[in-house]
Amino acid sequence: MSRSTRRGFIQQSAAVGIGLSIVSSPGSRAFAANDKISVACIGVRGRGNSVMQSFAAEPDCEVTHICDVREPIRRQRAAEMKQRTGRMPKLVNDYRTLLNDKSVDVFMVATPDHWHALLTIDGCLAGKDVYVEKPASHNILEGKVAVAAARKNDCMVQMGTQIRSASFLREAVEYVKSGAMGKVITGKAWETNRNGAVHLAADGEPPTGLDYEIWQGPAPERPYNPSIVGSAWRWLFDYGTGDLGNDGVHRIDYCRHVMGLEGMPDAICCSGGKFFFEDDQQWPDTMFINYEYPGKVLQYEMRLWSKPKLFGATEGAVVYGENGSLLLTNTSWKAYDHAGKLVKQGSSDAGQQAHIRNFLDAVRSRKRESLNQEIYSGHVSSVMCHAGNISWRTGKKLRFDSKTETFDDNEANQFVGREHRKGFELPDIT
């Protein structure tokens, strides 16, 4: 496989503050009313297939390219798309062949976490708009560069926390803004369920039809393992962000949104560990995290081994005001007064189709502020997950500088970024 020759890796301590020029293409473009937005879907096995189908359901866009490192998957998805639309998408193994293709307007990114940011960055530098699944990055530095790449070329970038576009969440936000709850100070999000154990098979040789070199991408080189490439990547440090970045990012995001917390937290403190599972996963199965803001605290509780629900839900959030509380699930909200009486409620679907529509509308209007989860907002929620993980890994309460996006602790700053594998380096953007 031919590798691109990006700028060499810059040590992360310097990369946080030092920029260098990168030639890029402007992202601003105009569409006629009848023009279809061309979408290249990258990563279409599981979640990516669902998101791709949502794009295909919109009449003003077309899935023109399907990119996946698994040849059988991309052939299968292309055949399914042809059956649905009557048009055969082009099949792509290496996304880099799409960067200079002017016919492609949008990247849809639904790969494993370790690829999210780099695909977003390269897409933006090539002038593409990007819809990227959560979390926005594998680590804080990658996310920071992704935001910079989007700003550099004025690209529309939406993170796939689709509940941001659900009508029930808008209703909940308006209810809190109405003042009915009084002053809102605390909120708690959670994830409670019994996950399965993670046991890795023996290493082996990559199967025919899988480009394992590209699958590894920026992650450290290691022998092929069928369990890791299958789905266990999520639970390992080199590829995933644990369940905090997998499911927790959704709950943390809508909790902070309803609380009106649009920026980074000042301090983060996590207690927890791997207390239940005796298996091969590296991330914790138990976490209790406090995110401190001026005058407010958001808490997150994760119990991946525990069947009892909180407030009748395995995942959700509750926000407390001086005069009442508001309970959120993935599809509903309920407001209670100080005595616990239900006073108002609402529900809707989880917002996936609306989230795609919101993104496509922004691609046409070029109004970044119209995005329901613009990349910086997505980056904030992703950073909260990364910071919680870093607090757990260091065993320390950490203070966070939102300007430099670093911590007040040298050990913690070692986890802000990482060295990317040769050929998949992280560019530093002025």
C-alpha positions in Angstrom: 0.0 0.0 0.0 1.3 3.4 -0.8 1.5 5.7 2.2 1.0 9.4 2.2 3.9 11.6 3.2 2.4 13.9 5.8 4.4 16.2 8.0 6.5 14.3 10.5 5.1 13.9 14.0 5.7 16.8 16.4 6.2 15.8 20.0 2.8 16.4 21.7 4.2 18.9 24.3 5.2 21.2 21.4 2.2 20.2 19.2 -0.2 21.8 21.6 1.2 25.2 20.9 3.2 25.2 17.7 1.7 25.4 14.2 3.0 24.9 10.7 1.4 25.7 7.3 -0.4 23.0 5.4 -1.7 23.4 1.9 -5.4 22.9 1.9 -8.5 23.4 -0.2 -11.3 25.9 0.8 -14.4 24.3 2.1 -16.9 27.0 1.1 -19.1 25.9 -1.8 -22.5 26.7 -3.2 -25.2 24.2 -4.3 -28.0 24.9 -6.7 -31.5 23.9 -5.4 -31.5 20.8 -7.6 -27.9 19.8 -7.0 -27.4 16.6 -4.9 -24.8 16.5 -2.2 -22.3 13.7 -2.9 -21.5 11.6 0.2 -18.6 9.2 0.6 -19.3 6.8 3.4 -16.2 5.6 5.3 -16.7 2.6 7.6 -20.0 0.9 6.8 -20.0 -2.4 8.7 -22.3 -1.8 11.7 -23.2 1.7 13.0 -21.8 3.1 9.7 -24.4 1.2 7.7 -27.2 2.7 9.8 -26.0 6.2 9.3 -25.4 5.6 5.6 -29.0 4.5 5.2 -30.1 7.7 6.9 -28.1 9.7 4.3 -29.6 7.7 1.5 -33.1 8.5 2.8 -32.6 12.2 2.2 -33.7 13.2 -1.4 -31.1 15.9 -1.9 -28.0 13.8 -1.3 -26.5 10.7 -2.9 -24.2 8.0 -1.5 -21.7 8.0 -4.4 -18.7 6.3 -2.7 -18.4 3.5 -0.2 -15.1 3.2 1.5 -14.3 0.3 3.8 -11.1 -1.7 4.5 -13.1 -4.9 4.3 -13.7 -5.8 0.6 -16.7 -8.1 1.3 -18.4 -5.5 3.4 -18.0 -2.7 0.8 -19.2 -4.9 -2.0 -22.2 -6.0 0.1 -23.1 -2.5 1.1 -22.7 -1.2 -2.5 -25.0 -3.9 -3.8 -27.6 -3.1 -1.1 -27.4 0.6 -2.0 -27.8 -0.1 -5.7 -30.9 -2.2 -4.9 -32.3 0.7 -2.8 -31.4 3.6 -5.1 -30.8 2.1 -8.6 -27.3 3.6 -8.6 -24.0 1.7 -7.9 -21.6 3.6 -5.6 -17.9 3.6 -6.4 -15.9 1.2 -4.2 -12.9 2.5 -2.3 -10.4 0.8 -0.1 -8.1 3.7 0.8 -9.9 6.9 1.7 -6.9 9.0 0.6 -7.9 8.4 -3.0 -11.0 10.5 -2.2 -9.2 13.6 -1.0 -8.6 15.1 -4.4 -11.9 13.9 -5.9 -13.8 17.1 -6.4 -17.0 15.2 -7.0 -17.1 14.3 -3.3 -18.7 16.9 -1.1 -19.1 15.1 2.2 -17.3 12.4 4.3 -19.4 10.3 6.6 -17.1 8.8 9.1 -18.1 5.7 11.2 -14.9 3.8 11.7 -13.4 2.7 15.0 -12.5 5.6 17.3 -8.8 5.7 16.5 -9.7 6.9 13.0 -12.3 9.5 13.7 -10.2 12.6 14.0 -7.7 11.9 11.3 -10.4 11.3 8.7 -12.1 14.5 9.8 -8.9 16.4 9.6 -7.9 15.1 6.2 -11.4 15.6 4.9 -11.5 19.2 6.1 -8.0 20.0 4.7 -9.3 18.6 1.3 -12.3 20.9 1.5 -14.9 18.3 2.4 -17.6 18.7 5.0 -17.7 15.9 7.5 -20.3 14.0 9.6 -18.3 12.0 12.2 -19.5 9.5 14.7 -18.8 10.0 18.4 -16.5 10.5 20.0 -14.9 13.1 17.8 -11.4 11.8 18.5 -9.3 9.1 20.2 -7.6 11.7 22.4 -7.7 15.5 23.3 -5.0 16.6 20.9 -6.6 14.9 17.9 -9.9 16.6 18.6 -8.2 20.0 19.0 -6.6 19.6 15.6 -9.9 18.5 14.1 -11.5 21.7 15.3 -8.6 23.7 13.8 -8.9 21.9 10.4 -12.7 22.6 10.3 -12.1 26.3 11.1 -9.2 26.6 8.6 -11.4 25.8 5.6 -14.8 26.8 7.0 -16.0 23.2 6.8 -19.3 22.1 8.2 -18.5 19.3 10.7 -21.2 17.6 12.8 -20.6 14.9 15.5 -23.0 12.1 15.5 -24.5 12.5 19.0 -27.9 12.5 17.2 -30.0 13.1 20.3 -29.0 16.8 19.9 -31.5 16.9 17.1 -34.3 15.1 18.8 -37.4 17.3 19.4 -37.8 16.0 23.0 -34.4 17.4 23.9 -35.2 20.8 22.5 -38.4 20.8 24.6 -36.4 19.9 27.7 -33.9 22.7 27.1 -36.6 25.2 26.7 -38.3 24.1 29.9 -35.1 24.6 31.9 -34.6 28.0 30.2 -38.1 29.0 31.1 -37.0 29.2 34.8 -39.7 26.7 36.0 -37.0 24.8 37.9 -35.3 27.8 39.3 -31.6 27.9 39.5 -30.0 24.7 38.1 -26.8 23.6 39.8 -26.3 19.9 39.5 -26.9 17.1 37.1 -26.1 13.4 36.9 -25.8 11.2 33.8 -25.4 7.4 34.0 -24.9 4.1 32.3 -25.9 0.9 34.1 -26.1 -2.5 32.5 -24.5 -5.9 32.4 -22.0 -6.0 29.6 -20.3 -9.1 28.2 -16.8 -10.1 29.1 -14.0 -9.4 26.5 -11.7 -12.3 25.7 -9.2 -12.0 22.9 -8.5 -14.8 20.5 -4.9 -15.7 19.6 -3.1 -13.4 17.1 -3.0 -14.6 13.5 -2.8 -13.5 9.9 -5.2 -11.0 8.4 -7.8 -12.6 6.2 -8.0 -12.1 2.5 -10.0 -9.0 1.8 -9.0 -7.0 4.8 -6.5 -4.1 4.5 -5.1 -4.5 8.0 -2.4 -1.8 7.3 -5.0 0.8 6.8 -7.2 -0.5 9.6 -4.4 0.1 12.1 -3.9 3.6 10.8 -2.4 5.9 13.4 -2.5 3.3 16.2 0.7 1.5 17.2 1.8 -1.5 15.1 0.7 -4.9 16.4 0.0 -8.3 15.0 -3.5 -8.9 13.6 -6.0 -10.1 16.2 -9.5 -11.2 15.0 -11.2 -10.2 18.2 -9.7 -6.7 18.2 -10.6 -6.0 14.6 -14.0 -7.5 15.1 -15.3 -5.4 18.0 -12.9 -5.6 21.0 -11.0 -2.6 19.8 -13.4 -0.4 21.8 -12.1 -1.8 25.1 -8.4 -1.3 24.4 -6.3 1.8 25.0 -4.8 1.9 21.5 -8.1 2.0 19.6 -11.0 2.9 21.8 -12.1 5.2 24.6 -13.9 2.6 26.7 -17.6 2.9 27.5 -17.2 6.4 28.6 -16.4 7.5 25.1 -18.8 4.9 23.6 -22.1 5.4 25.4 -21.2 7.9 28.1 -20.6 10.7 25.6 -24.3 10.7 24.7 -25.5 11.0 28.2 -22.9 13.5 29.3 -23.6 15.6 26.2 -27.4 15.9 26.7 -27.0 16.4 30.4 -24.6 19.3 30.0 -26.7 20.7 27.1 -29.8 20.9 29.3 -27.7 22.4 32.1 -26.5 25.1 29.8 -22.8 24.0 30.1 -21.4 24.8 26.6 -17.7 25.0 27.5 -15.0 22.9 29.0 -15.0 21.9 32.7 -12.6 23.5 35.1 -11.8 20.3 37.0 -12.3 16.6 36.6 -12.1 13.9 39.3 -12.7 10.2 38.7 -12.9 7.3 41.1 -13.3 3.8 39.7 -11.6 0.8 38.2 -11.9 -2.6 36.7 -13.6 -4.3 39.6 -16.0 -6.9 38.1 -14.6 -8.3 34.8 -11.6 -10.6 34.8 -10.9 -10.5 31.1 -8.8 -8.7 28.4 -10.4 -5.3 28.4 -8.3 -2.4 29.6 -10.8 0.3 30.3 -12.6 0.4 33.7 -16.0 -1.2 34.2 -16.9 1.2 37.1 -16.5 5.0 37.1 -17.8 7.9 39.2 -16.7 11.2 37.7 -17.3 14.8 38.8 -17.0 17.6 36.3 -16.7 21.0 37.9 -17.9 24.2 36.3 -18.2 27.7 37.9 -21.1 27.2 40.3 -22.2 23.9 38.8 -21.3 20.2 39.0 -22.1 17.5 36.5 -21.6 13.9 37.7 -21.3 10.7 35.6 -21.9 7.2 37.0 -20.9 4.1 35.0 -21.6 0.5 36.1 -21.1 -2.0 33.3 -21.7 -5.0 35.5 -24.8 -3.8 37.4 -28.4 -4.7 36.3 -30.3 -2.3 38.6 -31.5 0.8 36.8 -31.5 4.4 37.9 -34.9 6.1 37.7 -36.1 3.2 35.7 -33.6 3.6 32.9 -30.3 1.8 32.1 -29.0 5.1 30.7 -30.1 8.7 31.1 -29.6 11.9 33.1 -31.3 13.9 35.8 -30.9 17.6 36.3 -31.7 19.3 39.6 -33.0 22.9 40.1 -34.0 24.6 43.3 -37.7 24.0 42.6 -37.7 20.7 40.8 -35.9 18.1 38.7 -35.9 17.0 35.1 -35.3 13.4 34.0 -33.9 12.5 30.6 -33.8 9.3 28.7 -32.7 8.7 25.1 -36.2 9.5 23.9 -38.1 11.4 26.6 -38.1 14.0 29.3 -40.1 14.4 32.5 -40.2 17.4 34.8 -41.1 17.1 38.5 -41.8 19.8 41.1 -40.1 19.9 44.5 -42.6 17.3 45.9 -41.9 14.8 43.1 -45.2 15.5 41.2 -44.9 15.1 37.4 -45.7 18.5 35.9 -44.7 18.2 32.3 -43.2 15.7 29.8 -42.5 15.0 26.2 -41.0 12.3 23.9 -39.8 11.7 20.4 -37.5 9.4 18.5 -33.8 9.6 19.2 -33.2 12.1 16.4 -30.9 10.3 13.9 -32.7 11.3 10.7 -33.2 14.9 12.0 -29.5 15.1 12.8 -28.6 14.1 9.2 -31.1 16.6 7.9 -29.6 19.3 10.1 -26.2 18.6 8.8 -27.2 18.6 5.1 -29.0 21.9 5.6 -25.8 23.4 7.0 -23.8 22.0 4.1 -26.1 24.0 1.8 -26.5 27.2 3.9 -22.8 27.3 5.0 -24.1 28.5 8.4 -21.9 26.7 11.0 -24.0 28.1 13.8 -27.1 26.1 12.5 -25.5 22.8 13.3 -27.0 21.1 16.3 -23.6 19.4 17.3 -20.9 21.4 15.6 -17.4 20.0 15.9 -16.3 22.2 18.8 -19.4 21.2 20.8 -18.7 17.6 19.9 -15.1 18.1 20.9 -16.2 19.4 24.4 -18.2 16.3 25.1 -15.4 14.1 23.8 -12.8 15.9 25.9 -15.0 15.3 29.0 -14.8 11.6 28.2 -11.0 11.7 27.6 -10.5 13.8 30.7 -12.5 11.4 32.9 -10.4 8.5 31.5 -7.2 10.4 32.2 -8.2 11.2 35.8 -8.8 7.5 36.3 -5.5 6.5 34.7 -3.6 9.0 36.9 -5.6 8.6 40.0 -5.7 12.4 40.4 -8.2 15.3 40.5 -7.1 17.4 37.5 -7.6 21.0 36.5 -8.1 21.7 32.8 -7.0 24.8 30.9 -9.6 25.3 28.1 -7.2 27.6 26.2 -4.3 25.2 25.9 -6.4 22.1 26.4 -3.9 20.7 28.8 -3.9 19.8 32.5 -2.1 21.1 35.6 -0.3 17.8 35.9 2.6 16.5 33.8 1.6 12.8 34.1 -1.9 13.7 32.9 -0.5 15.6 29.9 1.2 12.5 28.7 -2.2 11.2 27.8 -3.4 14.4 25.9 -2.1 13.0 22.6 0.1 10.2 21.3 2.6 9.6 18.6 0.9 8.5 15.4 2.3 5.6 13.3 4.5 6.5 10.4 2.4 7.3 7.3 -0.6 8.4 9.4 0.9 11.4 11.3 -1.3 14.0 12.9 -0.8 17.4 11.1 -0.3 20.5 13.2 -2.4 23.3 11.8 -1.7 27.0 12.0 
